[in-house]
């Protein structure tokens, strides 16, 4: 994992931990392939609604932030939200 992936990982981790009730269960994995990077956000099942938000607005906001932060790396950055 390169430095940009580590920074993106930490960004998602900090935001997600501030949103959920069980921050100890938050885990972020960065998977890079070619011209894209997928950030897998794992949260506890009961915190899934807090990460997604009403009508998916919180998840969409996270994706916009990640896209903007990843723009300078010239890689497409995606966020997948996975419940544990």
N, C-alpha and C positions, 0 to 999 in steps of 0.2 A: 504494500500500500504506500502510495507516495504522500508527500506533504499536503497536497491539495485535498486528497481523499481524507486524510486525518483531520484537517480543518473542517471539512464538510460534516464529517462524522461527529465531531465535537459540537458543531453548531446545532445539528438536529438533536443531539443528546441533551444539551442544555435547555433548548426550547421545550422538548417533550417532558423532561423532568419537572419543569415549572408548571406544566399543565395537568399532570396526573396526580392521583392520590397515592399511588405506590411507585415512587421514583426509583426504588431499588430494583424494580422489575423492567426498567427501560434498558433496551439493548439495541445498538445500531451497528449494522454490518455494511461495509462498503464493498461492492462487487464491481470491478472494472473490466470492461471488455471493449476493445477497439476505441471507438469514438464516443462511448457512453459510460456512465457510471450509475449504478443502481444502489440507492441507500435503502436498506431493509430496516424498518423501524419495528421492533418487537415491543409490545406493551401487554400488560395484564388484561385479561378479558373484560374485567369490570371498568377499565380505563379506556377502552376502545372508543366509546361514545365521546369522551372528552377530547380525544385526539382528532376525531372526525368532525365533531361539531354539528350544529344544526344545518341541515341541508348540505353538509360537507364543506362548509365555509372555512373551518379551521384547517382542515386537511388541504384545501385549495390554497390558503394563505401560506402554509408551510411549503407547498410545492412552488409557489411564486418566489418565496425567499430563497429556496434552494436553487431554483433556476437562475435567479439574479446573481447569487453568490458564485455559482458555477460557470457563469458566462465568460469570465476571464480565463478559464482553463481551456476554452474551446472544445469542451466536451458536453454532451447532453447529459444532464443530471436528472434522474427520476427518483421518486420516493414511493416505496411500497410499504403499506402499513399492515403488519402481521400481528394477529393476536396469539397469545401463548396458551 
